[in-house]
Structures are given as C-alpha cells and as structure tokens.
C-alpha cells in the first residue's frame, strides 16, 4: 500500500466501518512431527478453527523478512502494520510500558531475565526454572531495595512476570547501543555489556556496575542469582492507531510485554486477565465499545520454548474451544494468526511462516482446515507482516478506493 499512497490517506473515517478482532496465538507456527508429518496446529483437534477456515481467506504470514527470526516486539509491530525494520524498538521499552512505567526522553530501558549462573557466570538456566511471580518479585525487590543510583544515574527495577523484569535508567548521557548479556544458550558465559559507540559508554558502565552488585546481593540465592540484560531501547515516537487507522483499539493481554507494544501504538489497555477464560470474558464485557480488539494468548509460545509438542497442541485446542464465543459477538472481521513461529522441535523462535486466516463476509475460502499446509495454498498467499493490516482494513470496509 505504501508504494501506492500513504495508508492513512486511504483510511475511511466515516461511520459504518466494521469491528475487528485479532486473536494472536504467540509462536503459533510449528514444524512437522517426524513420525506423523503434521505440525502442532495440524495435530491438534480444532473443529472450530477448521470450520472457520471454510469461510475465511488463508495465507502464510512472513513477519519480518525471508530467513529472519523475529522477536515478539518486531512480530507484533508487523501485525499492527508498523514496519519492524524501520520502526526499531528495544524489548526493554515494551516491558517498561507494559508495567505502566512512563518513559521520558533520554530514559533507557532494558529487559531482564532472572537466571541461574555458576561462579564463573556460566548460564545454567536462562529463566531461573521459570520461577513463580511471587519468587520473581521477591528477588527483584531484593535488588531494587539495595540499588537506587549508580554513578549519578537513577536505577528503577520492576518485576514484570515470572522470571521477567525491567530495568530503567534515567540520567544524562545514556545511549542504547550496548551488548546484551544473555548468550541465548545454557552452558555459555554471560556476555560483557560493552558499548558499541561512544554515546553508550556511560550506559555500559552503569550496567557493568549493576551486574557486579547483583552478584553480591543475590549470592545467597540458589536459583535466581543473576540478571541477564537485553533489549536496550529508548521510547520512539510512533503514530497511534487512531491517527493511523482511525481505530479505537483495546488490548487484552496477560503478559506486560504485549501490553507494552499495544500501549506503544496507542491502544487502550484492559485490566490484565489472569487466564485465557478471563481474556474472552473481557472481550465479551467490552465488545461494542471499541473498533479493534487485540487478544493475546501466550501458552502456545511457552510450550514451544519448552519443546512440549502435546502441550502446544493443548494450548491451541483451548483457544479453539473459545472461537464460538468470539463469533457469537458477530465481529465483522476475525483474524487468527501468530507473531512468529516457535516450533517445539526447535524450542526457540524461528523464521518459518505463520498460518493466518482472515474471516469476513468478503473472504475467499480455499480449504476446510486451518494449518500450515492449507494456509500455504490459501487466497492470501505469502503475506508480509506489514501487509496484514491493510487487508484487514479492506475486509472491514475501512479503506477508500484509490484513484478515480
């Protein structure tokens, strides 16, 4: 669309545009089981998603680019129509916004993983055994109570969820070009947070001192005894959903990071649900008050990281059971997709296309099943992430005709 005209110039801003629901199953895409040749989605019992596929346009979503493995931030930005290459944002920014912290110009935020390391800083567990919310909060507050300022830089540490936390640094002379300390694999040593340019030297020095203090403060912890710091970023200035699309949007997400990316693009944030059931209840209770609803479901991604094929199937089946309740609300457009693939055979995010469907009265169906194989032959074809929103707007009759 951008090669024809700016998308916002084509958005229909009058009355009558349809209501849109985005169901995002995090890490939805998978790889075939060697024994059956079927992915997690294709192996799951999904009568409702399959029935929906019979009345929907299908395609394979390429979140960022061929061969590129996206993080959750870039994956979601692409889903919302923001070019994740041109609109780079550090994971720490999304975490900070997700926990409700108001970033100011000059602030630098970074994502923290509570982790288990040995005396040589060799990483034994990148997620500290996926500790509970209560334990994660206790450990973060233990450090936060002891560290308030380093070299004139104010330090804020906030627990996010389970093993996740966020670091915000506030002061003069901070940059974001600092090496992430997470080696991404167990058995490897933590990476030094070195600056890649002179503008980020102060940030790097503050992080080094912080990590040294963390080592001492958490020396008596047997599980969560280290911080892995990554995703350094500063708040960017993006056009909002109302400005860009004329949409009043509501985000319903359990995990703070996903509330953060929604807040970044100007969505209203619903009270965080505690379960998938509460996510659907929140949609039902708020339906009709907004034009656009973003529902985020995390369990598919978690099972993928845990290399739990059956667990991912079960997570998909739970969402499938909720599809009729969404359809009972009669949205004009229902999108089912993921922000990236997390195959259980790999245990990490991957570059593979994500099965995607757009359900509306204007769809062109091609299959009676929703899965990687059926989506490859669907009407939408290979769909670049940033092209999803224009198609969704068109299906909801929210784009004007181009030209005479």
Sine and cosine of phi, psi and omega as CSV:
sin_phi,cos_phi,sin_psi,cos_psi,sin_omega,cos_omega
0.00,0.00,-0.59,0.81,-0.09,-1.00
-0.92,0.40,-0.39,0.92,0.03,-1.00
-0.98,0.22,-0.26,0.96,0.02,-1.00
-1.00,-0.09,-0.82,0.58,0.00,-1.00
-0.29,-0.96,0.45,-0.89,0.08,-1.00
-0.82,0.57,0.74,-0.67,-0.10,-1.00
-0.83,0.56,-0.65,0.76,-0.04,-1.00
-0.90,0.44,-0.36,0.93,0.04,-1.00
-0.97,0.26,-0.32,0.95,-0.02,-1.00
-0.99,-0.16,-0.18,0.98,-0.06,-1.00
-0.92,0.40,0.78,-0.63,0.08,-1.00
-0.98,0.20,0.86,-0.51,-0.11,-0.99
-0.94,-0.34,0.26,0.97,0.05,-1.00
-1.00,0.02,-0.16,-0.99,0.02,-1.00
-0.98,0.22,0.46,-0.89,0.17,-0.99
0.96,-0.29,-0.07,1.00,0.05,-1.00
-0.92,0.39,0.51,-0.86,-0.09,-1.00
-0.98,0.18,0.28,-0.96,0.04,-1.00
-1.00,0.03,0.67,-0.74,-0.11,-0.99
-0.87,-0.50,0.72,-0.70,0.11,-0.99
-0.84,-0.54,0.82,-0.57,0.08,-1.00
-0.97,-0.23,0.88,-0.47,0.15,-0.99
-0.97,-0.22,0.94,-0.34,-0.04,-1.00
-0.94,-0.33,0.95,-0.32,0.12,-0.99
-1.00,-0.03,0.97,-0.25,-0.10,-1.00
-0.83,0.56,0.76,-0.65,0.04,-1.00
0.92,0.39,0.47,0.88,-0.15,-0.99
-0.84,0.55,-0.69,0.72,-0.10,-0.99
-0.90,0.44,0.52,-0.86,-0.02,-1.00
-0.63,-0.78,-0.15,-0.99,0.04,-1.00
-0.84,-0.55,0.45,-0.89,-0.04,-1.00
-0.91,0.42,0.67,-0.74,0.15,-0.99
-0.91,0.42,0.75,-0.66,-0.04,-1.00
-0.85,0.53,-0.45,0.89,-0.04,-1.00
-0.99,0.12,-0.58,0.81,-0.11,-0.99
-0.95,-0.32,-0.36,0.93,-0.08,-1.00
0.97,0.23,0.18,0.98,-0.03,-1.00
-0.92,-0.40,0.60,-0.80,0.08,-1.00
-0.97,0.24,0.05,-1.00,0.05,-1.00
-0.87,0.49,-0.69,0.72,0.01,-1.00
-0.91,0.42,-0.66,0.75,-0.01,-1.00
-0.96,0.28,-0.40,0.92,0.01,-1.00
-0.99,0.10,-0.42,0.91,-0.04,-1.00
-0.95,0.32,0.43,-0.90,0.10,-0.99
-1.00,0.07,0.95,-0.32,-0.10,-0.99
-0.74,-0.67,0.90,0.43,-0.03,-1.00
-0.88,0.48,-0.54,0.84,-0.04,-1.00
-0.97,0.23,-0.66,0.75,0.06,-1.00
-0.92,0.39,-0.61,0.79,0.04,-1.00
-0.92,0.40,-0.66,0.75,0.05,-1.00
-0.90,0.43,-0.58,0.81,0.04,-1.00
-0.93,0.37,-0.59,0.81,0.01,-1.00
-0.87,0.49,-0.53,0.85,0.01,-1.00
-0.89,0.45,-0.30,0.95,-0.06,-1.00
-0.83,-0.56,0.42,0.91,-0.11,-0.99
-0.68,-0.74,0.33,-0.94,0.17,-0.99
-1.00,0.03,0.70,-0.71,-0.06,-1.00
-0.91,-0.41,0.44,-0.90,0.06,-1.00
-0.24,-0.97,0.10,-1.00,0.03,-1.00
-0.92,-0.39,0.89,-0.46,-0.09,-1.00
-1.00,0.06,0.77,-0.64,0.11,-0.99
-0.96,-0.26,0.99,-0.16,-0.20,-0.98
-0.84,0.54,-0.74,0.67,-0.09,-1.00
-0.86,-0.51,-0.84,0.55,-0.01,-1.00
-0.10,-0.99,0.25,-0.97,-0.05,-1.00
-0.86,0.52,0.81,-0.59,0.04,-1.00
0.98,0.19,-0.04,1.00,-0.05,-1.00
-1.00,-0.03,0.82,-0.57,0.08,-1.00
-1.00,-0.01,0.92,-0.40,-0.08,-1.00
-1.00,0.05,0.55,-0.83,0.26,-0.97
-0.97,0.23,0.13,-0.99,-0.04,-1.00
-0.91,0.42,-0.58,0.81,0.02,-1.00
-0.88,0.47,-0.85,0.53,0.05,-1.00
-0.85,0.53,-0.61,0.80,0.01,-1.00
-0.88,0.48,-0.69,0.72,0.00,-1.00
-0.96,0.29,-0.63,0.78,0.05,-1.00
-0.85,0.53,-0.66,0.75,0.03,-1.00
-0.89,0.45,-0.68,0.73,0.03,-1.00
-0.85,0.53,-0.59,0.81,-0.03,-1.00
-1.00,0.06,0.06,1.00,0.10,-0.99
1.00,0.00,0.22,0.98,0.03,-1.00
-0.98,-0.21,0.84,-0.55,-0.04,-1.00
-0.87,0.50,0.91,-0.42,-0.08,-1.00
-0.96,0.28,-0.20,0.98,0.07,-1.00
-1.00,0.06,-0.71,0.70,0.02,-1.00
-0.97,0.25,-0.47,0.88,-0.04,-1.00
-0.94,-0.35,0.95,0.32,-0.04,-1.00
-0.98,0.21,0.73,-0.68,0.04,-1.00
-0.62,-0.78,0.73,-0.69,0.01,-1.00
-0.94,0.33,0.53,-0.85,-0.01,-1.00
-0.86,0.51,-0.53,0.85,0.00,-1.00
-0.88,0.47,-0.56,0.83,0.03,-1.00
-0.89,0.46,-0.70,0.71,-0.02,-1.00
-0.91,0.41,-0.62,0.78,0.03,-1.00
-0.91,0.41,-0.68,0.73,-0.01,-1.00
-0.89,0.46,-0.72,0.69,0.03,-1.00
-0.90,0.43,-0.58,0.81,-0.04,-1.00
-0.91,0.41,-0.51,0.86,0.04,-1.00
-1.00,-0.03,0.10,1.00,0.10,-0.99
1.00,0.02,0.24,0.97,0.01,-1.00
-0.99,0.17,0.71,-0.70,0.00,-1.00
-1.00,-0.01,0.98,-0.19,0.01,-1.00
-0.95,0.32,0.61,-0.79,0.06,-1.00
-0.92,-0.39,0.36,-0.93,0.06,-1.00
-0.81,0.58,0.75,-0.67,-0.02,-1.00
0.99,-0.13,-0.33,0.94,0.07,-1.00
-0.92,0.40,0.55,-0.84,0.14,-0.99
-0.84,-0.54,0.78,-0.63,0.00,-1.00
-0.89,-0.46,0.52,-0.86,0.04,-1.00
-0.60,-0.80,0.52,-0.85,0.05,-1.00
-0.99,0.12,0.63,-0.78,0.05,-1.00
-0.88,-0.47,0.71,-0.71,0.25,-0.97
-0.96,-0.28,0.83,-0.55,0.23,-0.97
-0.93,0.36,0.71,-0.70,-0.14,-0.99
-0.63,-0.78,0.21,-0.98,0.11,-0.99
-0.94,-0.35,0.84,-0.55,0.04,-1.00
-0.77,-0.64,0.32,-0.95,0.07,-1.00
-1.00,-0.05,-0.12,-0.99,-0.09,-1.00
-0.91,0.41,-0.31,0.95,0.04,-1.00
-0.99,-0.14,0.22,0.97,-0.05,-1.00
0.89,0.45,0.46,0.89,0.16,-0.99
-0.98,0.19,0.78,-0.63,-0.07,-1.00
-0.98,0.22,0.85,-0.52,0.03,-1.00
-0.99,-0.14,-0.52,0.85,0.03,-1.00
-0.47,-0.89,0.89,-0.45,-0.06,-1.00
-0.95,0.32,-0.26,0.97,-0.08,-1.00
-0.82,-0.57,0.27,0.96,0.06,-1.00
0.77,0.64,0.69,0.72,0.03,-1.00
0.92,0.38,0.38,0.93,-0.08,-1.00
0.75,0.66,0.84,0.54,-0.05,-1.00
-0.87,0.49,0.30,-0.95,-0.06,-1.00
-0.95,0.32,0.26,-0.97,0.07,-1.00
-0.84,0.55,-0.70,0.71,-0.05,-1.00
-0.89,0.45,-0.69,0.73,0.00,-1.00
-0.93,0.38,-0.68,0.74,0.03,-1.00
-0.87,0.49,-0.68,0.73,0.00,-1.00
-0.90,0.43,-0.65,0.76,0.00,-1.00
-0.87,0.50,-0.70,0.71,-0.05,-1.00
-0.92,0.39,-0.69,0.72,-0.01,-1.00
-0.90,0.44,-0.68,0.73,0.01,-1.00
-0.92,0.39,-0.49,0.87,0.06,-1.00
-0.88,0.47,-0.67,0.74,0.03,-1.00
-0.97,0.24,-0.67,0.74,-0.06,-1.00
-0.88,0.48,-0.58,0.81,0.00,-1.00
-0.93,0.37,-0.36,0.93,-0.07,-1.00
-0.97,-0.23,-0.30,0.95,-0.08,-1.00
-0.81,-0.59,0.93,-0.38,0.00,-1.00
-0.89,-0.46,-0.46,0.89,-0.08,-1.00
-0.45,-0.89,0.69,-0.72,0.05,-1.00
-0.75,-0.66,0.88,-0.47,0.07,-1.00
0.80,0.59,0.65,0.76,0.04,-1.00
0.99,0.13,0.05,1.00,0.02,-1.00
-0.97,-0.25,0.83,-0.56,0.06,-1.00
-0.94,0.34,0.73,-0.69,-0.03,-1.00
-0.92,-0.38,0.82,-0.57,0.10,-0.99
-0.86,-0.51,0.80,-0.60,0.05,-1.00
-0.86,-0.51,0.81,-0.58,-0.04,-1.00
-0.76,-0.65,0.77,-0.64,0.09,-1.00
-0.93,0.36,0.65,-0.76,-0.06,-1.00
-0.96,-0.29,-0.89,0.45,-0.02,-1.00
-0.21,-0.98,0.78,-0.62,0.04,-1.00
0.78,0.63,-0.90,-0.43,-0.06,-1.00
-1.00,0.03,0.10,1.00,-0.11,-0.99
-0.98,-0.18,0.60,-0.80,0.07,-1.00
-0.49,-0.87,0.10,-1.00,-0.03,-1.00
-0.71,-0.70,0.62,-0.79,0.06,-1.00
-0.93,-0.37,0.78,-0.62,0.11,-0.99
-0.86,-0.51,0.79,-0.62,0.04,-1.00
-0.93,-0.37,0.75,-0.66,-0.04,-1.00
-0.77,-0.64,0.83,-0.55,0.00,-1.00
0.27,-0.96,-0.07,-1.00,-0.06,-1.00
-1.00,0.10,0.50,-0.87,0.18,-0.98
0.96,0.27,0.48,0.88,-0.01,-1.00
-0.99,-0.13,0.67,-0.74,0.10,-0.99
-0.85,-0.53,0.12,-0.99,-0.10,-1.00
-0.94,-0.35,-0.05,1.00,-0.09,-1.00
-1.00,0.01,0.97,0.25,-0.04,-1.00
-0.81,-0.59,0.66,-0.75,-0.01,-1.00
-0.91,0.43,0.67,-0.74,0.06,-1.00
-0.96,0.29,0.63,-0.78,-0.06,-1.00
-1.00,0.04,-0.15,0.99,-0.01,-1.00
-0.99,0.14,0.89,-0.45,0.01,-1.00
-0.97,0.24,-0.11,0.99,0.05,-1.00
0.97,0.26,-0.17,0.99,0.01,-1.00
-0.70,-0.71,0.59,-0.81,0.09,-1.00
-0.95,0.30,0.41,-0.91,-0.02,-1.00
1.00,0.02,-0.08,1.00,0.03,-1.00
-0.94,-0.33,0.42,-0.91,-0.02,-1.00
-0.99,0.17,0.56,-0.83,0.10,-0.99
-0.81,0.58,0.62,-0.78,-0.02,-1.00
-1.00,0.07,0.59,-0.81,0.05,-1.00
-0.95,0.30,0.69,-0.72,-0.03,-1.00
-0.99,0.15,0.93,0.37,-0.03,-1.00
-0.99,0.14,0.54,-0.84,0.05,-1.00
-0.99,0.14,0.60,-0.80,0.03,-1.00
-0.99,-0.12,-0.08,1.00,0.10,-0.99
-0.44,-0.90,0.22,-0.98,-0.10,-0.99
-0.92,0.40,-0.39,0.92,-0.03,-1.00
-0.95,0.30,-0.28,0.96,-0.08,-1.00
-0.92,-0.38,0.13,0.99,-0.04,-1.00
-0.88,0.48,-0.67,0.74,-0.03,-1.00
-0.90,0.43,-0.65,0.76,0.05,-1.00
-0.86,0.51,-0.74,0.67,-0.03,-1.00
-0.87,0.49,-0.66,0.75,0.00,-1.00
-0.91,0.41,-0.65,0.76,0.03,-1.00
-0.89,0.45,-0.68,0.73,-0.01,-1.00
-0.90,0.43,-0.65,0.76,0.02,-1.00
-0.87,0.49,-0.70,0.71,0.02,-1.00
-0.91,0.41,-0.66,0.75,0.03,-1.00
-0.85,0.52,-0.72,0.69,-0.04,-1.00
-0.91,0.40,-0.56,0.83,0.08,-1.00
-0.90,0.43,-0.67,0.75,0.03,-1.00
-0.92,0.38,-0.62,0.79,0.05,-1.00
-0.87,0.49,-0.68,0.74,0.03,-1.00
-0.81,0.59,-0.69,0.72,-0.03,-1.00
-0.96,0.30,-0.68,0.73,-0.06,-1.00
-0.92,0.40,-0.60,0.80,-0.07,-1.00
-0.98,-0.19,0.28,0.96,-0.05,-1.00
-0.87,0.49,-0.46,0.89,-0.02,-1.00
-1.00,-0.05,0.07,1.00,0.04,-1.00
-1.00,0.02,0.73,-0.69,-0.04,-1.00
-1.00,0.02,-0.38,0.93,-0.06,-1.00
-0.92,-0.40,-0.92,0.39,-0.02,-1.00
-1.00,-0.01,1.00,0.07,-0.09,-1.00
-0.88,-0.47,0.23,0.97,-0.02,-1.00
-0.41,-0.91,0.36,-0.93,0.12,-0.99
-0.93,-0.36,0.79,-0.62,0.22,-0.98
-0.98,-0.20,0.84,-0.54,-0.14,-0.99
-0.93,-0.37,0.76,-0.65,-0.02,-1.00
-0.43,-0.90,0.14,-0.99,0.10,-1.00
0.94,0.35,0.69,0.73,0.02,-1.00
-0.90,0.44,0.68,-0.73,0.00,-1.00
-0.26,-0.97,0.28,-0.96,0.10,-1.00
-0.83,-0.56,0.42,-0.91,-0.09,-1.00
-0.91,0.43,0.85,-0.52,0.08,-1.00
-1.00,0.06,0.12,-0.99,0.01,-1.00
-0.92,-0.40,1.00,-0.08,-0.02,-1.00
-0.98,-0.19,0.51,-0.86,0.19,-0.98
-0.93,0.36,0.59,-0.81,-0.09,-1.00
-1.00,0.06,0.21,-0.98,0.07,-1.00
-0.83,0.56,-0.73,0.69,0.03,-1.00
-0.88,0.48,-0.64,0.77,0.00,-1.00
-0.94,0.35,-0.66,0.75,-0.13,-0.99
-0.99,0.14,-0.69,0.73,-0.14,-0.99
-0.87,-0.49,-0.13,0.99,-0.10,-0.99
0.93,0.36,0.46,0.89,-0.07,-1.00
-0.94,-0.34,0.70,-0.72,0.15,-0.99
-1.00,-0.10,0.95,-0.31,-0.22,-0.98
-0.93,-0.37,0.55,-0.83,0.05,-1.00
-0.83,-0.56,0.76,-0.65,0.03,-1.00
-0.96,-0.28,0.74,-0.67,0.05,-1.00
-0.84,-0.54,0.97,-0.23,-0.10,-0.99
-0.59,-0.81,0.70,-0.72,-0.02,-1.00
-0.96,0.26,-0.62,0.78,-0.13,-0.99
-1.00,-0.08,0.68,-0.73,-0.08,-1.00
-0.85,0.53,-0.62,0.79,-0.07,-1.00
-0.84,0.54,-0.62,0.78,-0.05,-1.00
-0.98,0.21,-0.49,0.87,0.18,-0.98
-0.92,0.39,-0.54,0.84,0.01,-1.00
-0.91,0.42,-0.72,0.70,-0.01,-1.00
-0.93,0.38,-0.54,0.84,0.06,-1.00
-0.93,0.38,-0.68,0.73,0.04,-1.00
-0.90,0.44,-0.58,0.81,-0.01,-1.00
-0.86,0.51,-0.59,0.81,-0.03,-1.00
-0.99,-0.17,0.28,0.96,0.17,-0.98
1.00,0.06,0.37,0.93,0.08,-1.00
-0.99,0.10,0.51,-0.86,0.19,-0.98
-0.96,0.27,0.59,-0.81,-0.06,-1.00
-0.95,-0.30,0.85,-0.53,0.04,-1.00
-0.97,0.26,0.34,-0.94,0.12,-0.99
-0.81,0.59,0.80,-0.59,-0.09,-1.00
-0.84,0.54,0.79,-0.61,0.05,-1.00
-0.97,0.26,0.43,-0.90,0.03,-1.00
-0.99,-0.13,-0.17,0.99,-0.05,-1.00
-0.40,-0.91,0.18,-0.98,0.08,-1.00
-0.90,0.44,-0.60,0.80,0.03,-1.00
-0.87,0.50,-0.69,0.72,0.01,-1.00
-0.93,0.36,-0.47,0.88,0.08,-1.00
-0.88,0.48,-0.72,0.69,0.01,-1.00
-0.93,0.37,-0.63,0.77,0.04,-1.00
-0.88,0.47,-0.63,0.78,0.02,-1.00
-0.90,0.44,-0.66,0.75,0.07,-1.00
-0.87,0.49,-0.74,0.67,-0.03,-1.00
-0.88,0.48,-0.65,0.76,-0.05,-1.00
-0.96,0.30,-0.39,0.92,-0.07,-1.00
-0.94,-0.34,-0.04,1.00,-0.09,-1.00
-0.91,0.42,0.74,-0.68,-0.05,-1.00
0.97,-0.24,-0.27,0.96,-0.02,-1.00
-1.00,-0.04,-0.23,0.97,-0.05,-1.00
-0.70,-0.72,0.22,-0.98,0.05,-1.00
-1.00,-0.04,-0.45,0.89,-0.16,-0.99
-0.67,-0.74,0.73,-0.68,0.00,-1.00
-0.80,-0.59,0.83,-0.56,0.05,-1.00
-0.95,-0.30,0.90,-0.43,0.02,-1.00
-0.94,-0.34,0.84,-0.54,-0.03,-1.00
-0.94,-0.35,0.72,-0.69,0.02,-1.00
-0.81,-0.59,0.83,-0.55,-0.17,-0.98
-1.00,-0.08,-0.43,0.90,-0.22,-0.98
-0.88,0.48,-0.50,0.87,0.02,-1.00
-0.89,0.46,-0.64,0.77,0.01,-1.00
-0.95,0.33,-0.68,0.73,-0.01,-1.00
-0.86,0.51,-0.70,0.71,0.02,-1.00
-0.90,0.43,-0.59,0.81,0.05,-1.00
-0.88,0.47,-0.71,0.71,0.03,-1.00
-0.90,0.43,-0.54,0.84,0.00,-1.00
-0.99,0.15,0.01,1.00,-0.02,-1.00
0.84,0.53,0.62,0.78,-0.06,-1.00
-0.95,-0.30,1.00,-0.02,-0.06,-1.00
-0.87,0.50,-0.76,0.65,-0.02,-1.00
-0.93,0.38,-0.56,0.83,0.05,-1.00
-0.90,0.43,-0.63,0.78,0.04,-1.00
-0.93,0.36,-0.64,0.77,0.09,-1.00
-0.84,0.54,-0.72,0.70,-0.02,-1.00
-0.89,0.45,-0.63,0.78,0.02,-1.00
-0.90,0.44,-0.65,0.76,0.04,-1.00
-0.91,0.41,-0.67,0.74,-0.02,-1.00
-0.90,0.43,-0.56,0.83,0.04,-1.00
-0.90,0.43,-0.69,0.73,0.03,-1.00
-0.91,0.41,-0.64,0.77,0.03,-1.00
-0.83,0.55,-0.63,0.77,-0.03,-1.00
-0.92,0.40,-0.31,0.95,-0.04,-1.00
-1.00,-0.09,-0.17,0.98,-0.04,-1.00
-0.84,0.54,-0.68,0.73,0.01,-1.00
-0.85,0.53,-0.58,0.81,0.00,-1.00
-0.92,0.40,-0.57,0.82,0.07,-1.00
-0.93,0.36,-0.70,0.72,-0.01,-1.00
-0.91,0.42,-0.50,0.87,0.02,-1.00
-0.90,0.44,-0.36,0.93,0.04,-1.00
-0.99,0.17,-0.22,0.98,0.06,-1.00
0.87,0.49,0.80,0.59,0.11,-0.99
-0.92,0.38,0.49,-0.87,0.03,-1.00
-0.96,0.30,-0.54,0.84,0.05,-1.00
-0.69,-0.73,0.76,-0.65,0.11,-0.99
-0.84,-0.54,0.85,-0.53,0.02,-1.00
-0.95,-0.33,0.74,-0.68,0.10,-1.00
-0.85,-0.53,0.85,-0.53,-0.06,-1.00
-0.32,-0.95,-0.20,-0.98,0.10,-0.99
-0.63,-0.78,0.26,-0.97,0.00,-1.00
-1.00,0.10,-0.30,0.96,0.02,-1.00
-0.11,-0.99,0.03,-1.00,0.12,-0.99
-0.98,-0.17,0.63,-0.77,0.16,-0.99
-0.74,-0.67,0.98,0.18,-0.03,-1.00
-0.91,0.41,0.69,-0.72,0.02,-1.00
-0.92,0.39,-0.41,0.91,0.04,-1.00
-0.94,0.35,-0.38,0.92,0.01,-1.00
-0.98,-0.19,-0.61,0.79,0.02,-1.00
0.98,0.18,0.16,0.99,0.01,-1.00
-0.57,-0.82,0.18,-0.98,0.15,-0.99
-0.84,0.55,0.45,-0.89,0.04,-1.00
-0.64,-0.77,0.06,-1.00,-0.06,-1.00
-1.00,0.00,-0.01,1.00,-0.12,-0.99
-0.94,0.35,0.49,-0.87,0.03,-1.00
-0.89,0.46,0.41,-0.91,-0.06,-1.00
-0.93,-0.37,0.80,-0.60,0.07,-1.00
-0.85,0.52,0.71,-0.71,-0.11,-0.99
-0.61,-0.80,0.64,-0.77,0.12,-0.99
-0.70,-0.72,0.57,-0.82,0.12,-0.99
-0.88,-0.48,0.90,-0.43,0.01,-1.00
-0.98,-0.21,0.84,-0.54,0.13,-0.99
-0.31,-0.95,0.15,-0.99,0.02,-1.00
-0.94,0.35,-0.17,0.99,-0.02,-1.00
-0.97,-0.23,0.21,0.98,-0.05,-1.00
-0.97,0.25,0.33,-0.94,0.09,-1.00
-0.85,-0.53,1.00,-0.07,-0.08,-1.00
-0.92,0.39,0.42,-0.91,0.00,-1.00
-0.62,-0.79,-0.10,0.99,-0.08,-1.00
-0.42,-0.91,0.29,-0.96,0.06,-1.00
-0.95,-0.31,0.35,0.94,0.01,-1.00
-0.58,-0.81,0.49,-0.87,0.04,-1.00
-0.93,-0.36,0.95,-0.32,0.00,-1.00
-0.20,-0.98,0.09,-1.00,-0.03,-1.00
-0.85,0.53,-0.68,0.73,-0.06,-1.00
-0.93,0.38,-0.72,0.69,-0.02,-1.00
-0.92,0.39,-0.58,0.82,-0.03,-1.00
-0.94,0.34,-0.47,0.88,0.03,-1.00
-0.90,0.44,-0.46,0.89,0.00,-1.00
-0.97,-0.22,0.26,0.97,-0.10,-1.00
-0.99,0.15,0.16,-0.99,-0.07,-1.00
-0.88,0.48,-0.52,0.85,-0.06,-1.00
-0.98,0.19,-0.30,0.95,0.00,-1.00
0.91,0.42,-0.48,-0.88,0.11,-0.99
-0.99,0.14,0.88,-0.47,-0.17,-0.98
-0.92,-0.38,0.89,-0.45,0.06,-1.00
-0.94,0.34,0.62,-0.79,-0.12,-0.99
-0.77,0.64,-0.73,0.69,-0.08,-1.00
-0.95,0.30,-0.13,0.99,0.04,-1.00
-1.00,-0.04,-0.08,1.00,-0.02,-1.00
-0.93,0.37,-0.74,0.67,-0.05,-1.00
-0.87,0.50,-0.69,0.72,0.06,-1.00
-0.84,0.54,-0.64,0.77,0.03,-1.00
-0.92,0.40,-0.64,0.77,0.02,-1.00
-0.91,0.42,-0.68,0.73,0.04,-1.00
-0.88,0.48,-0.65,0.76,0.02,-1.00
-0.90,0.44,-0.69,0.72,0.00,-1.00
-0.92,0.40,-0.37,0.93,0.05,-1.00
-0.99,-0.15,0.22,0.98,0.02,-1.00
0.84,0.54,0.69,0.73,-0.01,-1.00
-0.92,-0.38,0.19,0.98,0.08,-1.00
-0.87,-0.49,0.72,-0.70,0.09,-1.00
-0.97,0.26,0.33,-0.94,0.11,-0.99
-0.90,0.43,0.59,-0.81,0.05,-1.00
-1.00,-0.06,0.85,-0.53,0.06,-1.00
0.99,0.15,0.00,-1.00,-0.07,-1.00
-0.97,0.26,0.00,0.00,0.00,0.00
